[in-house]
Amino acid sequence: MQWTLVVPLKPLAQAKSRLADTADDGLRPGLALAFAQDTVAAALACPAVRDVAVVTNDARAGRELAVLGAAIIPDEPGSGLNAALAHGAGIIRSTRPGSPVAALNADLPALRPPELTRVLDAATEFPRAFLPDAAAIGTTLLAATPGRELLPAFGTDSRARHRASGAVELSLADVDSVRQDVDTGDDLRNALALGVGPHTAAAAARLLIPGQ
């Protein structure tokens, strides 16, 4: 089974505010874009992925991610993460009703294609499934097999919310790169320790990160 991934990305100027202690206002937009570029590039290199659709209204991000091979879907709802994901999944299903669809965070700069393949292969066994983040509070991937709605519930305590919605939690070892999203300076240090993609490596080199 090959999946279509829906990757939501808010306008870069508004992204990654929790990294303020690590990156100033002038650096955070570029860092957020770098995370998304490495995430999309790794996802497109995954054999289990048919294509990647990025839902965003940011013109710069749209141009850069389209160069990598992502389809760009305007965030017409403009009313938050879950609305963007539902919109993107709806667009995909309107043209390919039988497509399995998965939501993937845009801030997985250490993402490795083999690990993503393991997660997606495991998700094929369930109507809806999700992978918790490294903090075991949030979610980095939510998958829906053909004929099932995505029903995203990202945000605060999304692990518990997705479990409550009936999605099966995937318990997999050695998929750290799929779980390590980046919201804080500590998250970025952890991602750097795993080994990030070239865009994030270049952007992070401009930061002074203790322990890097």
matplotlib code that plots the C-alpha trace (Angstrom):
import matplotlib.pyplot as plt

x = [0.0, 1.3, 0.1, -0.6, 0.8, -0.8, 1.6, 0.2, 2.4, 1.3, 2.7, 6.4, 6.3, 4.0, 5.8, 7.8, 7.2, 8.3, 11.8, 12.1, 14.7, 16.9, 16.2, 15.2, 12.4, 14.7, 15.8, 12.7, 10.9, 14.0, 14.3, 10.6, 11.0, 14.2, 12.3, 9.5, 12.0, 13.8, 10.5, 9.1, 12.3, 12.5, 8.9, 9.1, 12.1, 10.0, 8.8, 5.5, 4.7, 3.0, 3.0, 3.0, 0.5, 1.5, -1.4, -0.2, -0.9, 2.8, 4.0, 7.7, 7.2, 4.9, 7.6, 10.4, 8.4, 7.0, 10.6, 11.1, 8.1, 5.3, 1.8, 0.7, -2.9, -4.0, -5.3, -8.7, -10.4, -7.6, -8.9, -6.2, -4.3, -7.2, -9.2, -6.2, -5.7, -9.3, -9.4, -6.2, -7.5, -10.8, -9.1, -7.1, -10.1, -12.2, -9.8, -8.7, -11.4, -9.5, -6.3, -4.9, -4.2, -1.9, -1.3, 2.4, 3.9, 6.0, 8.7, 10.4, 13.9, 15.5, 13.0, 14.4, 12.5, 13.0, 11.5, 8.6, 8.0, 7.8, 5.2, 3.1, 3.2, 2.0, -0.8, -2.2, -3.4, -6.0, -8.7, -7.2, -3.9, -1.5, 2.1, 2.7, 5.5, 8.7, 7.2, 4.4, 1.8, 1.3, 1.0, 3.3, 1.4, -2.3, -3.3, -6.6, -6.9, -9.2, -12.8, -12.0, -12.1, -8.9, -10.7, -7.6, -7.5, -4.1, -3.3, -3.0, -2.9, -3.5, -2.3, -5.2, -7.6, -6.7, -6.9, -10.3, -11.4, -10.9, -7.6, -5.1, -1.9, 1.1, 3.7, 6.9, 10.5, 13.3, 11.2, 12.6, 13.0, 9.3, 8.5, 10.9, 9.1, 10.6, 8.8, 11.5, 15.2, 15.5, 13.6, 16.0, 19.0, 17.4, 16.8, 20.3, 21.6, 19.6, 20.9, 18.9, 18.6, 20.8, 18.4, 18.0, 21.7, 22.5, 19.9, 20.9, 24.5, 23.5, 22.3, 24.3, 22.9, 24.6, 25.5, 25.2]
y = [0.0, 3.4, 6.4, 10.1, 12.2, 15.5, 17.9, 21.1, 24.2, 27.5, 30.8, 30.8, 34.1, 32.5, 29.2, 27.8, 30.5, 28.1, 28.2, 31.9, 30.9, 29.3, 31.2, 34.9, 36.3, 36.6, 33.0, 31.1, 31.3, 29.9, 27.2, 26.2, 26.0, 23.9, 21.5, 21.2, 20.7, 17.9, 16.3, 16.4, 15.2, 12.2, 11.4, 11.5, 9.1, 6.6, 3.6, 3.5, 7.0, 7.7, 11.5, 14.4, 17.3, 20.3, 22.5, 26.0, 29.6, 30.6, 31.6, 31.0, 27.6, 26.6, 27.5, 25.7, 22.6, 22.3, 22.2, 19.1, 17.4, 18.2, 19.2, 22.4, 22.8, 26.3, 26.4, 27.6, 27.1, 29.1, 28.1, 25.9, 22.7, 20.2, 22.1, 22.3, 18.6, 17.7, 20.0, 18.5, 14.9, 15.9, 17.3, 14.1, 11.8, 13.8, 12.8, 9.4, 8.0, 4.8, 6.4, 5.8, 9.1, 10.0, 13.3, 14.0, 16.8, 19.3, 19.5, 16.1, 17.2, 13.9, 11.8, 8.6, 6.9, 3.3, 4.3, 6.0, 2.9, 0.8, 3.1, 3.3, -0.5, -1.0, 1.5, -0.6, -3.1, -0.7, 1.5, 4.5, 4.6, 7.1, 7.5, 9.4, 12.0, 11.6, 13.3, 10.8, 13.6, 14.7, 13.0, 13.1, 10.8, 9.9, 7.4, 6.4, 3.5, 3.6, 4.3, 5.8, 9.4, 10.9, 12.8, 14.7, 15.9, 17.5, 20.0, 19.8, 16.2, 14.9, 11.4, 11.0, 12.7, 10.4, 7.4, 8.5, 8.9, 5.2, 5.4, 2.7, 3.8, 2.2, 0.9, 0.5, 0.5, 2.2, 4.8, 7.7, 9.9, 9.7, 10.6, 13.5, 16.7, 20.0, 22.6, 23.6, 24.1, 20.7, 19.1, 20.6, 19.3, 15.8, 16.0, 17.1, 14.2, 11.8, 13.4, 16.0, 16.6, 19.1, 22.0, 21.9, 21.3, 24.4, 26.5, 25.2, 26.0, 29.7, 29.1, 28.9, 25.8, 24.5, 20.8, 20.9]
z = [0.0, -0.9, 1.1, 0.3, 3.1, 4.1, 5.7, 7.2, 7.5, 9.0, 7.6, 8.3, 10.1, 12.7, 13.0, 15.9, 18.5, 21.3, 19.8, 20.8, 23.4, 20.7, 17.6, 17.2, 15.1, 12.1, 12.2, 13.1, 9.7, 7.9, 10.5, 10.2, 6.4, 6.8, 9.0, 6.4, 3.6, 5.3, 6.3, 2.8, 1.1, 3.5, 3.0, -0.8, -0.6, 1.4, -0.7, 1.1, 0.1, -3.2, -2.9, -0.4, -0.3, 1.8, 3.0, 3.4, 2.4, 2.7, -0.7, 0.0, 1.6, -1.3, -3.8, -2.0, -1.2, -4.7, -6.0, -3.9, -5.5, -3.1, -4.3, -2.7, -1.5, -0.3, 3.2, 2.3, 5.7, 7.3, 10.7, 12.2, 11.9, 12.0, 9.5, 7.2, 7.5, 6.9, 3.9, 2.4, 2.9, 1.4, -1.7, -2.1, -1.6, -4.0, -6.9, -5.5, -3.2, -2.6, -1.4, 2.1, 3.7, 6.6, 8.3, 9.0, 11.0, 9.1, 11.9, 11.6, 10.4, 11.4, 9.5, 8.0, 5.1, 6.4, 9.8, 8.1, 6.0, 9.2, 10.7, 7.5, 7.0, 10.6, 10.0, 7.1, 9.7, 11.2, 9.9, 11.7, 13.6, 15.0, 16.3, 19.5, 19.6, 21.5, 24.5, 24.6, 24.7, 21.1, 17.7, 14.7, 12.3, 11.9, 9.2, 7.7, 5.3, 2.3, 3.1, 6.5, 7.4, 8.8, 11.7, 12.9, 16.5, 16.7, 19.4, 23.2, 24.4, 20.9, 21.9, 24.3, 21.9, 19.0, 21.2, 22.4, 18.8, 18.2, 16.4, 17.3, 18.9, 17.1, 19.6, 17.6, 18.6, 16.7, 14.9, 16.8, 13.7, 13.1, 16.7, 17.1, 16.3, 17.1, 19.2, 21.7, 22.0, 23.7, 20.9, 18.4, 20.3, 20.3, 16.6, 15.9, 18.0, 15.8, 12.7, 10.7, 7.0, 5.1, 5.2, 9.0, 9.5, 7.5, 9.3, 12.8, 12.1, 12.5, 16.0, 19.2, 20.8, 24.0, 23.6, 19.8]

ax = plt.figure().add_subplot(projection="3d")
ax.plot(x, y, z, "-o")
ax.set_aspect("equal")
plt.show()
